[in-house]
């Protein structure tokens, strides 16, 4: 007769006998990680961020997402010039903070990559940057009506949302609206300062954060808040916005950011 095995011990033996499921990443993540000197998860997250923001309607054919290089803080990672919905691990490139490619390979680069280089150069604590053309947000970039938080998930807006006007720079290239050079990138970064969000007049928005997942969350709720605020204004009457004190309390309660990330990732890629 076999000796009795305590349940916990038997369960442990069973778990040990079954190989742990291997971590799965987006195709090509391991090769891209080796090429760029980072962990495959870093590549997976950056590709996923592009797909999520495209699926949630924050990015369309244009807009881009970057992260500071985790091992070389004077560099950043961003996709080549391709629509965010179609970004793959093979598209990820490395740039210095002057927005020059570290290993030029002939790939087409985003014209406005200087947004990212300028912000990373100005803000040592920034780890992720998103530039979008969120349709609901842009009206606030050309209006005297300030963008303010109307629901709890947009509490980060209570810090204030500055508007960068390229015309004020006097740069000859500013007439094209786009951030086409390092000087314009530096000017935008100065306007953004330590705020989570800045608007670009008649153009879009930029979001910065210390974590990529937080930047993605804020970019999504920035667009949602703009829609809600526009609807509230249309109702007429007085609007009671989220106060600074309320926002501070909300931001201190971190919540469960991984739940939102998993939700958006499943929507973008489908259940795994």
Backbone as a ProteinNet text record, in pm:
[ID]
protein_1_A
[PRIMARY]
XXXXXXXXXXXXXXXXXXXXXXXXXXXXXXXXXXXXXXXXXXXXXXXXXXXXXXXXXXXXXXXXXXXXXXXXXXXXXXXXXXXXXXXXXXXXXXXXXXXXXXXXXXXXXXXXXXXXXXXXXXXXXXXXXXXXXXXXXXXXXXXXXXXXXXXXXXXXXXXXXXXXXXXXXXXXXXXXXXXXXXXXXXXXXXXXXXXXXXXXXXXXXXXXXXXXXXXXXXXXXXXXXXXXXXXXXXXXXXXXXXXXXXXXXXXXXXXXXXXXXXXXXXXXXXXX
[TERTIARY]
84.9	0	88.6	54.3	136.7	119.3	229.4	217.5	133.8	62	-22.6	63.8	32.4	103.2	12.9	58.1	-22.6	-61	-178	-230.2	-134.9	-82.9	3.9	129.7	186.1	307.1	279.1	164.7	127.5	106.8	44.5	21	151.9	248	378	448.8	439.6	500.5	436.8	305.8	235.6	277.3	287.9	327.1	467.9	556	693.9	703.8	610.6	615.2	567.1	492.1	438.8	525	588.5	674.3	594.8	655.5	589.7	576.7	464.7	442.2	546.3	604.2	705.4	640	712.4	662.6	654.1	540.9	524.2	529	593.4	606.3	554.7	544.4	507	615.7	581.2	681.5	800	919.2	1040.4	1093.2	1026.8	1067.9	1207.4	1236.4	1366.5	1480.3	1462.3	1566.1	1584.5	1474.3	1482.9	1548.1	1516.3	1574.6	1726	1770.8	1914.7	1982.9	1916.8	1972.5	1984.4	1889.3	1883.1	1934.2	1972.1	2029.5	1931	1809.6	1707.5	1642.7	1553.3	1478.4	1365.2	1331.7	1220.4	1089.6	1067.9	945	935.8	1049.9	1053.3	1001.3	1045.4	999.8	852.4	814.3	674.9	583.5	621.7	538.9	530.4	640.7	640.4	553.8	564.3	478.8	332.8	308.4	172.1	112.9	191.9	142.8	94.3	169.7	127.7	-5.2	-17.7	-139.3	-259.2	-239.2	-348.5	-399.8	-309.4	-350.1	-418.1	-377.5	-445.1	-584.8	-595.2	-724.5	-823.4	-774.1	-862.1	-892.6	-842.7	-876.4	-799	-691	-608.1	-509.6	-454.2	-364.8	-432.6	-405.8	-457	-338.3	-333	-217.3	-93.9	-119.3	-10.5	-3	97.6	122.3	225.1	287.5	395.3	416.2	481.3	507.5	655.7	716	856.9	878.4	992.1	1037.3	1185.3	1226.8	1369.6	1436.8	1554.7	1626.9	1657.1	1615.3	1632.6	1777.5	1868.6	2009.7	2097.7	2049.3	2123.8	2030.2	2023.5	1924.4	1939.1	2052.8	2069.8	2023.8	1948.7	1890	1742.7	1667.7	1528.2	1492.4	1384.5	1337.6	1203	1187.7	1064.3	1058.7	939.8	927.1	973	1005.9	1028	894.5	893.2	771.1	673.9	582.1	480.7	357.1	239	116.2	120.7	84.8	95.3	27.8	-83	-154.7	-72.9	25.9	104.1	247.6	278.3	413.9	445.6	565	614	746.2	795.5	923.4	1037.2	1029.3	1135.4	1141.6	1033.9	1028.3	1095.3	1124	1176.8	1321.2	1346.8	1479.6	1528.2	1657.4	1719.7	1772.7	1745.2	1789.7	1862	1953.8	2012.3	1918	1950.3	1858.3	1855.6	1946	1936.7	1850.8	1794.7	1704.2	1772.8	1900.4	1973.3	1968.3	1944.3	1943.1	2080.7	2084.6	2211.9	2272.3	2188.9	2234.9	2149.8	2181.2	2100.8	2095.8	1975.4	1961.4	1876.9	1855.4	1777	1628.6	1585.4	1443.5	1396.7	1273	1216.1	1185.4	1222.7	1205.3	1089.4	1027.3	921.5	978.6	912.6	955.9	959.8	860.1	846.6	911.5	1010.2	1082.3	1147.9	1166.3	1228.1	1142.1	1012.8	927.9	984.7	1018	1064.7	1204.2	1295.4	1430.7	1432.7	1352.2	1348.9	1298.1	1194.4	1137.9	1232.1	1290	1383.3	1506.6	1548.2	1664.9	1631.9	1510.1	1470.7	1427.4	1374.1	1315.1	1381	1475.5	1547.2	1456.8	1342.6	1254.1	1148.4	1143	1044.4	1094.5	1007.6	1044.9	961.3	854.3	768.8	703.7	691.6	631.9	538.3	421.7	324	283.2	281.7	228.4	109.2	-4.9	-127.1	-193.5	-286.8	-372.1	-516.4	-537.4	-669.4	-771.7	-871.5	-966.3	-1045.6	-1083.5	-1163.2	-1080.3	-949.6	-860.3	-823.5	-806.8	-756.4	-837.7	-972.6	-1046.5	-1001.9	-956.9	-910.8	-774.8	-706	-575.8	-590.5	-711	-733.4	-839	-884.1	-991	-940.1	-1012.3	-979.8	-1037.3	-1116	-1171.9	-1064.8	-1023.5	-917.3	-967.5	-880.6	-911	-894.6	-1001.3	-999.3	-1059.2	-1024.5	-1075	-1222.5	-1299.2	-1441.9	-1474.8	-1380.1	-1403.9	-1273.9	-1287.9	-1175.8	-1055.7	-1078.1	-965.7	-879.2	-926.9	-848.2	-799	-784	-739.4	-604	-522.6	-389.9	-397.8	-513.2	-528.8	-542.2	-566.4	-584	-456.3	-343.1	-216.1	-208.5	-303.4	-302.2	-252	-304.3	-267.6	-218.1	-87.4	-34.7	-54.4	-56	-70	54.9	116.7	236.3	194	235.6	204	333	349.9	475.4	503.3	398.2	415.2	496.2	486.6	555.7	706.3	751.9	895.1	976.9	914.8	988.7	1076.1	1066	1145.6	1087.8	1171.5	1121.4	1043.5	1078.9	1011	879.9	851.4	730.4	603.7	614.8	495.2	429.8	503.8	447.7	379.9	369.7	302.9	378.3	436.1	501.5	630.5	668.2	792.4	904.3	962.7	1053.9	1201.5	1236.5	1378.3	1396.2	1522	1552	1512.8	1524.9	1489.8	1340.4	1258.1	1114.2	1081.7	1153.6	1134.1	1167.8	1274.5	1315.3	1212.5	1157.5	1056.1	930	888.9	772.1	798.2	916.1	950.7	948.1	990.6	989	845.5	756.7	616.2	553	584.4	532.4	579.6	708	763.7	741.7	690.7	666.2	520.7	443.2	302.5	289.6	187.5	169.6	131.3	66.2	10.5	32.5	58.1	54.6	-17.8	-85.9	-151.2	-65.1	-72.8	-2.2	-108	-101.1	-207.4	-235.3	-362.8	-405	-337.4	-295	-211.1	-243.3	-237.5	-259	-214.9	-158.8	-119.4	6.3	73.4	186.9	165.6	195.5	180	315.2	355.6	478.8	447.8	526.1	506.1	634.4	639.1	754.3	743.4	623.6	601.3	520.7	554.5	484.6	336.2	303.6	162.7	82	142.3	73.4	53.6	153.6	141.1	27.4	18.3	-88.9	-224.6	-235.3	-361	-402.2	-307	-338.1	-377.2	-313	-347.5	-490.2	-530.1	-665.9	-768.8	-742	-838.5	-835.3	-726.9	-722.3	-827	-829.8	-928.2	-1070.3	-1089.8	-1222.7	-1269.3	-1178.7	-1215	-1254.8	-1183.5	-1216.1	-1357.1	-1393.9	-1530	-1633.1	-1606.6	-1700.6	-1712.6	-1600.6	-1605.5	-1682.3	-1661	-1736	-1885.6	-1922.5	-2063.4	-2120.6	-2041.4	-2088	-2109.1	-2017.7	-2030.8	-2156.4	-2182.2	-2299	-2430.4	-2429.7	-2550.6	-2590.2	-2493.9	-2519.2	-2515.2	-2521	-2517.4	-2376.5	-2367.2	-2238.1	-2180.1	-2049.3	-1979.7	-1893.2	-1906.6	-1822.6	-1712.9	-1594.5	-1481.8	-1418.1	-1335.5	-1255.8	-1161	-1161.4	-1076	-932.2	-843.5	-702.3	-686.4	-755.1	-745.1	-800.6	-913.4	-969.9	-873.5	-813.2	-720.2	-599.1	-546.2	-431.1	-465.2	-583.3	-624.6	-639.5	-694.3	-712.8	-579.3	-486.9	-357.4	-273	-298.3	-225.2	-274.4	-397.2	-452	-417.3	-311.3	-258	-355.8	-435.9	-531.5	-462.9	-514.1	-462	-434.2	-319.4	-290.8	-277.3	-235.6	-218.2	-352.4	-459.2	-590.6	-630.9	-609.5	-642.6	-554.8	-425.2	-332.2	-373.1	-406.3	-448	-576.5	-669.3	-795.7	-770.8	-692.9	-665.6	-582.6	-490.9	-407	-491.5	-584	-670.4	-760.7	-805.8	-889.3	-808.2	-680.6	-597.4	-550.6	-517.6	-462.1	-560.9	-665.9	-754.4	-709.1	-798.9	-763	-651.7	-560.1	-450.8	-484.2
-119.3	0	124.5	223.5	342.5	429.5	491	580.5	702	756.1	872	995.7	1073.9	1199.3	1315.5	1403.7	1521.9	1593.5	1652.8	1716.2	1821.8	1907.8	2016.6	1962.3	1852.8	1794	1730.2	1662.2	1599.4	1703.6	1815.5	1921.6	1980.8	1989.9	2043.9	1951.8	1819.3	1722.9	1730.3	1745.5	1754	1878.3	1990.8	2116.1	2105.5	2037.6	2023.6	1934.1	1840.4	1746.9	1808.8	1921.4	1986.4	2106.3	2109.8	2222.7	2352.6	2459.5	2589.9	2638.2	2702.2	2754.8	2861.9	2854.7	2951.8	3087.5	3194.3	3329.1	3350.8	3401.2	3427.5	3577.3	3615.1	3754.8	3772.4	3897.7	3921.8	3862.3	3816.5	3756.8	3850.2	3794.1	3870.4	3947.9	3939.5	4017.9	3977.9	3848.7	3802.5	3853.9	3846	3893	4044.2	4117.3	4262.5	4300.8	4226.2	4253.7	4234.2	4127.7	4102	4212.9	4257.2	4362.3	4495.4	4522.5	4652.4	4649.3	4531	4520	4538.2	4485.5	4495.8	4359.9	4353.5	4231.8	4217.4	4094.1	4075.9	4138.4	4141.5	4200.9	4349.3	4416.1	4557.7	4578.6	4493.5	4502.5	4466.5	4362.6	4320.2	4434	4500.1	4607.9	4725.8	4758.8	4872.8	4844.6	4724.8	4686.9	4684.3	4628.4	4620.4	4759.1	4852.7	4989	5050.4	5029.6	5079.4	5019.4	4887.7	4818.4	4862	4875.6	4916.5	5055.4	5149.7	5286.6	5298.6	5214.8	5212.9	5154.6	5043.9	4977.1	5062.7	5140.1	5223.4	5357.9	5380.4	5500.7	5624.9	5608.7	5722.4	5754.9	5651.9	5668.4	5610.3	5670.2	5614.2	5580.1	5635.7	5610.7	5683.6	5784	5867.7	5860.9	5926.7	5919.9	5813.3	5824.6	5731.3	5721.4	5611.5	5578.5	5546.1	5592.8	5560.1	5529.7	5468	5448.3	5484.1	5531.5	5553.3	5417	5405.4	5278.6	5242.5	5125.7	5091.9	5076.2	5053.7	5035.5	5150.8	5226	5341.7	5461.9	5530	5636.3	5756	5764.8	5872.9	5830.2	5720.5	5671.5	5640.9	5631.3	5588.6	5494.5	5420.1	5321.7	5365.2	5355	5393.6	5316.8	5296.9	5226.2	5314.9	5252.4	5327.2	5386.4	5465.3	5531.4	5430.4	5384.6	5287.6	5312.5	5287.1	5306.2	5221.2	5277.4	5205.2	5068.5	5054.9	4927.1	4815	4851	4750.2	4738.3	4803.9	4797.2	4655.1	4608.5	4477.9	4496.7	4389.8	4396.3	4436.8	4393.8	4426	4574.8	4647.9	4790.5	4878.2	4824.2	4906.1	4947.5	5078.6	5135.4	5207.1	5233.7	5303.8	5438.5	5543.8	5678.8	5740.3	5833.7	5911.3	6027.3	6108.3	6212.5	6331.8	6331.9	6429.2	6374.7	6256	6187.3	6141.5	6104.8	6041.2	5890.1	5813.9	5667.9	5615.8	5522.6	5467.1	5375.7	5299.8	5208.5	5231.1	5333.2	5363.5	5243.3	5210.9	5096.5	5131	5260	5301.7	5309.6	5271.2	5276.7	5421.6	5443.4	5576.8	5607.1	5725.5	5764.1	5862.3	5866.1	5963.3	6105	6191.9	6331.6	6392.8	6361.2	6425.3	6347.5	6268.2	6197.2	6295.2	6421.1	6522.7	6554.1	6522.5	6533.9	6448.7	6325.7	6228.9	6264	6291.4	6326.9	6450.6	6550.8	6674.6	6653	6571.2	6547.6	6463.5	6358.8	6276.3	6356.1	6447.9	6529.4	6625.8	6676.8	6774.9	6711.6	6589	6525.9	6390.5	6386	6261.6	6155	6195.9	6099.7	6043.7	6094.2	6045.2	5917.7	5817.1	5686.7	5648.5	5723.4	5692.1	5819.4	5827.8	5944.8	5897.1	5960.4	5929.5	6059.1	6058.1	6172.4	6124	6191.1	6150.9	6269.8	6238.1	6337.7	6313.3	6290.8	6259.1	6363.6	6318.9	6411.6	6492.6	6432.2	6503.2	6602.7	6584.3	6669.6	6796.7	6786	6897.5	7025.7	7020.5	7147.5	7228	7160.1	7230.2	7297.1	7257.7	7318.8	7451.3	7479.7	7602.2	7690.9	7652.1	7723.6	7784.1	7884.4	7942.9	7859.3	7757.3	7667.9	7567.6	7567.8	7474.9	7332.2	7239.5	7097.4	7066.3	7016.3	6989.7	6852.5	6790.1	6655.1	6656.2	6572.6	6561.6	6426	6330.5	6201.7	6151.9	6057.8	6020.3	5964.4	5896.1	5836	5939.8	6063.6	6171.2	6269.5	6221.4	6308.3	6372.6	6308.1	6361.3	6497.1	6530.8	6658.4	6776.2	6748.2	6856.3	6938.1	6882.2	6954.2	7069.3	7072.3	7175.5	7118.8	7172	7123.3	7241.3	7260.5	7371.6	7347.2	7454.9	7446.5	7503.3	7423.9	7467.4	7520.2	7643.1	7705.3	7721.1	7645.1	7653.2	7792.3	7869.2	8004	8091.6	8063.9	8147.1	8124	8018.4	7986	8072.1	8122.9	8199	8113.7	7983.1	7892	7888.1	7902.7	7901	7774.3	7664.2	7538.9	7522.1	7616.2	7604.7	7630.2	7696.9	7725.9	7598.1	7490.3	7362.4	7287.8	7349.2	7295.1	7178.3	7090.2	6970.2	7003.5	6913.1	6927.9	6865.6	6946.4	6895.5	6899.6	6962.2	6970	6970.9	6963.6	6952.5	7078.2	7196.1	7320.4	7324.2	7278.7	7273.9	7169.4	7058.2	6956.1	7009.3	7087.1	7145.3	7247.4	7325.5	7424.2	7356.7	7249.7	7174.2	7116	7059.2	7000	7105	7227.7	7334.7	7371.9	7372	7401.7	7290	7166.7	7051.6	7052.6	7080.6	7082.2	6950.7	6958	6835.9	6790.3	6849.3	6811.6	6678.4	6600.3	6472.9	6489.6	6602.9	6623.6	6766.9	6784.2	6916.2	6901.7	7006.8	7009	7085.9	7047.3	7114.8	7183.4	7315.7	7389.7	7337.6	7305.8	7260.7	7134	7051.6	6937.4	6811.4	6820.3	6698.9	6714.9	6608.7	6607.9	6524.8	6549	6467	6426.9	6301.2	6245.5	6191.4	6222.9	6167.2	6099.2	5995.5	5923.2	5849.4	5803.4	5726.5	5579.6	5536.9	5398.5	5397.3	5306.8	5297.7	5269.8	5176.2	5140.1	5259	5341	5458.7	5562.1	5575.9	5668.6	5625.8	5496.2	5444.3	5470.8	5441.4	5465.1	5611.4	5700.7	5843	5891.6	5837.8	5878	5836.8	5719.4	5671.4	5754.3	5782.2	5857.7	6007.3	6055.4	6193.5	6212.9	6122	6127.7	6113.5	6019.4	5998.7	6122.6	6184.2	6302.6	6417.3	6433.5	6541.5	6523.4	6399.4	6373.3	6407.5	6364.7	6389.3	6538.6	6608.5	6751.2	6826.5	6790.3	6852.6	6828.4	6706.3	6673.8	6752.6	6767.8	6841.6	6989.4	7045.6	7185.1	7204.5	7107.8	7115.9	7111.2	7048.4	7042.8	7180.4	7268.2	7399.1	7390.7	7504.4	7504.3	7497.8	7491.6	7491.5	7350	7340.7	7211.4	7205.7	7098.8	7079.9	6980.3	7031.1	6948.8	6879	6779.8	6715.3	6819.9	6836	6937.1	6887.2	6980.1	6943.9	6846.7	6871.7	6783	6644.3	6640.1	6511.4	6436.8	6511.3	6449.1	6390.7	6463.3	6414.4	6283.1	6276.8	6154.7	6039.2	6067.2	5962.5	5911.9	6002.8	5964.3	5886.5	5906.3	5831	5687.4	5663.5	5527.6	5465.2	5388.4	5335.8	5243.3	5170.2	5079.2	4957.3	4909.1	4787.6	4815.2	4878.9	4914.6	4794.6	4681.1	4563.2	4510.9	4534.4	4489.3	4563.5	4694.4	4773.7	4733.9	4716.2	4678.1	4544.8	4447.3	4316.1	4327.3	4409.8	4429.9	4488.5	4595.7	4659.8	4569.6	4495	4405.6	4294.6	4237.9	4134.2	4187.5	4310.4	4370.6	4393	4429.9	4459.9	4334.1	4230.5	4109	3992.7	4003	3888.4	3804.1	3726	3643.7	3545.8	3526.8	3431.3	3299.8
0	0	0	-87.5	-96	27.9	72.9	188.1	151.5	251.6	229.9	210.8	109.6	86.3	124.8	209.6	241	112	111.7	-9.6	-65.5	23.3	-23.1	-88.6	-29	-83.4	-218.4	-227.9	-354.7	-462.3	-425.2	-522.5	-571.4	-478.7	-516.8	-614.2	-588.4	-679.1	-817.9	-820.4	-947.8	-1024.2	-953.6	-1019.3	-1075.1	-999.7	-1044.3	-1166.3	-1179	-1290.8	-1420.6	-1410.3	-1529.5	-1563.1	-1679.2	-1715.3	-1716.9	-1665.1	-1667.1	-1810.5	-1836.7	-1971.6	-2002	-2119.6	-2159.7	-2184.5	-2147.8	-2172.6	-2323.5	-2368.3	-2510.3	-2535.2	-2643.1	-2680.9	-2822.5	-2865.1	-3003.7	-3093.5	-3212.9	-3302.1	-3325.4	-3317.1	-3343.1	-3223.8	-3108	-2991.4	-2943.4	-2942.2	-2893	-2981	-3111.6	-3203.8	-3193	-3184.3	-3171.1	-3038.7	-2933.2	-2802.9	-2805.4	-2872.3	-2883.1	-2963.8	-3067.3	-3153.9	-3079.5	-2991.2	-2924.5	-2780.8	-2732	-2599.1	-2485.6	-2504	-2399.9	-2377.6	-2280	-2253.2	-2355.2	-2395.2	-2489.6	-2442.5	-2310.5	-2259	-2293.8	-2297.8	-2333.7	-2475.2	-2565.9	-2704.8	-2714.6	-2644.1	-2644.8	-2598.7	-2491.4	-2438	-2534.9	-2599.9	-2691.4	-2814.2	-2869.1	-2982	-2936.9	-2820.1	-2767.2	-2746.7	-2697	-2676	-2806.5	-2914.2	-3045.4	-3087.1	-3071.1	-3112.8	-3029	-2897.8	-2809.8	-2848.8	-2864.1	-2893.1	-3028.9	-3122.6	-3252.2	-3238.2	-3166	-3150	-3072.8	-2975.9	-2894.6	-2959	-3079.7	-3153.5	-3115.2	-3039.4	-3002.2	-3114.1	-3176.1	-3290.7	-3414.1	-3529.8	-3654.8	-3743.9	-3862.7	-3948.4	-3897.1	-3812.4	-3762.9	-3610.9	-3554.5	-3411	-3380.4	-3263.5	-3230.1	-3080.2	-3041.4	-2901	-2886.2	-2779.3	-2754.3	-2607.4	-2579.1	-2441.5	-2433.9	-2318.1	-2296.9	-2291.4	-2349.8	-2347.2	-2202	-2154.6	-2012.6	-1968.1	-2060.7	-2024.1	-2071.5	-2168.6	-2220.2	-2214.4	-2100.6	-2081.2	-2174.1	-2244	-2340.8	-2480.3	-2486.5	-2611.3	-2587.5	-2695.5	-2682.8	-2797.1	-2776.7	-2874.1	-2928.8	-3059.6	-3127.4	-3259	-3311.1	-3438.2	-3553.5	-3664.4	-3787.6	-3829.9	-3934.4	-3978.7	-4039.6	-3954.1	-3996.3	-3911	-3965.2	-3889.1	-3762.8	-3647.2	-3519.3	-3518	-3588.1	-3588.7	-3650	-3732.7	-3803.7	-3752.5	-3640.9	-3584.9	-3540.2	-3574.8	-3531.6	-3458	-3400	-3328.4	-3421.9	-3546.6	-3642.5	-3674.7	-3647.1	-3679	-3574.8	-3457.2	-3348.1	-3375.7	-3360.5	-3385	-3259.3	-3254.4	-3141.8	-3189.7	-3112.1	-3145	-3026.6	-3053.9	-2945.7	-2914.8	-2815.5	-2773.7	-2869.7	-2967.7	-3076.6	-3189.8	-3164.6	-3258	-3386	-3371.5	-3479.9	-3460.3	-3566.6	-3551.5	-3513.4	-3419	-3373.3	-3478.6	-3546.3	-3651.3	-3776.6	-3853.4	-3972.4	-4067.4	-4110.5	-4202.1	-4323.8	-4343.7	-4458.7	-4432.5	-4311.6	-4279	-4271.2	-4309.8	-4300.5	-4154.9	-4107	-3967.6	-3954.8	-3837.3	-3812.9	-3821.7	-3893.7	-3901.8	-3762.6	-3680.9	-3550.7	-3436.4	-3466.9	-3361.7	-3264	-3307.6	-3221.6	-3099.6	-3106.2	-2987.3	-2875.1	-2909.2	-2810.2	-2759.3	-2851.2	-2810.3	-2722.8	-2758.6	-2681.5	-2540	-2525.4	-2392.5	-2307.4	-2364.4	-2286.3	-2244.8	-2328.9	-2295.6	-2181.6	-2181.6	-2081.1	-1949.5	-1955.7	-1837.8	-1812.4	-1718.6	-1689.7	-1630.5	-1571.5	-1507.7	-1603.1	-1724	-1820.8	-1886	-1889	-1945.9	-2068.1	-2093	-2207.2	-2259	-2391.6	-2456.5	-2566.6	-2574.8	-2678.8	-2746.8	-2878.4	-2954.3	-3033.7	-3015.5	-3083.9	-3151.5	-3240.7	-3305.1	-3262.2	-3132.9	-3079.5	-3123.4	-3197.8	-3259.4	-3157.2	-3045.4	-2945.8	-2866	-2866.4	-2788.6	-2864.3	-2994.5	-3074.7	-3059.6	-3052.4	-3034	-2912.2	-2807.3	-2688.1	-2710.8	-2816.3	-2846.5	-2921	-2970.9	-3047.8	-2982.9	-2864	-2795.2	-2665.1	-2617.1	-2486.5	-2372.7	-2406.6	-2305.2	-2263	-2137.6	-2094.8	-2081.7	-2111.6	-2092.3	-1944.1	-1881.3	-1737.6	-1710.5	-1597.9	-1569.3	-1530.4	-1597.3	-1563.4	-1501.9	-1508.9	-1442.2	-1381.7	-1289.5	-1202.7	-1277.8	-1389.3	-1460.3	-1531.3	-1535.4	-1596.8	-1491.4	-1367.7	-1258.6	-1288.6	-1369.8	-1402.2	-1472.5	-1528	-1598.4	-1502.9	-1374.9	-1277.4	-1259	-1299.5	-1289.6	-1388.8	-1482	-1585.1	-1717.1	-1825.6	-1958.6	-2042.5	-2052	-2131.9	-2280.9	-2356.2	-2502.1	-2567	-2651.1	-2724.1	-2860	-2889	-3017.1	-3096.8	-3204.1	-3279.9	-3335.2	-3357.9	-3411.7	-3318.2	-3187.6	-3088.9	-3087.7	-3152.9	-3150.1	-3244.5	-3350.7	-3449.8	-3539.9	-3524.7	-3607.1	-3748.7	-3851.9	-3989.2	-4024.6	-3961.7	-3992	-3914.9	-3825.1	-3742.6	-3822.6	-3936.8	-4015.8	-4067.4	-4070.1	-4112.5	-3999.3	-3881	-3763	-3699.1	-3779.9	-3727.7	-3653.1	-3562.4	-3484.6	-3567.7	-3654.1	-3756.1	-3719.6	-3608.5	-3573.5	-3422.6	-3379.3	-3236.8	-3159.6	-3222.7	-3155.4	-3123.2	-3216.6	-3192.2	-3085.2	-3088.8	-2985.7	-2847.3	-2838.2	-2709.7	-2662.3	-2755.2	-2720.6	-2666.7	-2734	-2686.8	-2548.4	-2528.2	-2398.3	-2287.8	-2319.4	-2219.8	-2182.6	-2280.9	-2253.3	-2170.8	-2203.8	-2129.8	-1985.8	-1964.5	-1829.9	-1759	-1635.7	-1558.7	-1565	-1655.4	-1669.3	-1743.7	-1714.4	-1785.3	-1931.5	-1963.1	-2097	-2141.2	-2269.8	-2332.6	-2465.9	-2506.3	-2636.1	-2735.4	-2860.3	-2968.2	-3053.8	-3061.7	-3128.8	-3269.8	-3293	-3424.5	-3472.3	-3377.5	-3415.2	-3335.2	-3203	-3125.2	-2982	-2927.6	-2786.2	-2768.4	-2655.7	-2615.6	-2471	-2441.8	-2307.1	-2262.9	-2141.6	-2086.7	-1954	-1922.4	-1796.1	-1759.7	-1636	-1589.4	-1626.3	-1665.7	-1705.7	-1835.1	-1924.6	-2053	-2033.8	-1945.6	-1926.1	-1875.9	-1793.6	-1743	-1853.6	-1939.9	-2052.2	-2144.1	-2171.1	-2256.4	-2192.4	-2063	-1991.5	-1999.4	-1974.8	-1976.7	-2116.6	-2219.1	-2356	-2390.8	-2344.7	-2370.9	-2295.4	-2166.9	-2088	-2119.2	-2177.4	-2226.8	-2335.6	-2430.1	-2538.4	-2482.9	-2390.7	-2332.4	-2256.9	-2180.6	-2103.5	-2195.1	-2306.4	-2399.9	-2455.8	-2486	-2535.3	-2428.2	-2304.3	-2195.7	-2165.1	-2164.4	-2134.8	-2242.3	-2367.6	-2476.9	-2460.5	-2421.5	-2400.3	-2282.5	-2175.9	-2058.3	-2091.6	-2169.2	-2210.6	-2295.1	-2381.8	-2469.4	-2391.2	-2274.5	-2191.9	-2140.1	-2126.8	-2068.8	-1917.6	-1853.1	-1707.6	-1653.2	-1522	-1454.3	-1450.7	-1469.1	-1465.5	-1340.1	-1264.6	-1146.5	-1182.1	-1206.2	-1247.3	-1126.6	-1153.5	-1048.6	-990.7	-859.7	-796.4	-784.2	-754.2	-736.6	-620.6	-509.9	-393.2	-424.6	-494.8	-534.1	-625.3	-716.9	-810.6	-737.8	-640.3	-563.6	-494.7	-434	-364.9	-462.7	-579.5	-680.2	-733.7	-754.3	-810	-709.9	-582	-479.8	-471	-512.1	-514.1	-648	-650.7	-777.1	-848.2	-771.6	-835.3	-893.8	-1005	-1068.7	-1216.5	-1247	-1385.6	-1478.1	-1424.3	-1508.8	-1560.4	-1485.2	-1530.4	-1657.4	-1658.2	-1776.9	-1894.5	-1868.3	-1975.1	-2037.2	-1953	-2003.4	-2084.8	-2037.8	-2109.6	-2248.1	-2253	-2382.3	-2473.2	-2414	-2495	-2557.9	-2479.8	-2533.7	-2644.4	-2627.8	-2731.8	-2859.4	-2843.3	-2959.4	-3033.3	-2955.7	-3014.8	-3018.7	-2935.4	-2920.9	-2803.6	-2740.5	-2624	-2657.7	-2561.8	-2578.8	-2507.5
[MASK]
++++++++++++++++++++++++++++++++++++++++++++++++++++++++++++++++++++++++++++++++++++++++++++++++++++++++++++++++++++++++++++++++++++++++++++++++++++++++++++++++++++++++++++++++++++++++++++++++++++++++++++++++++++++++++++++++++++++++++++++++++++++++++++++++++++++++++++++++

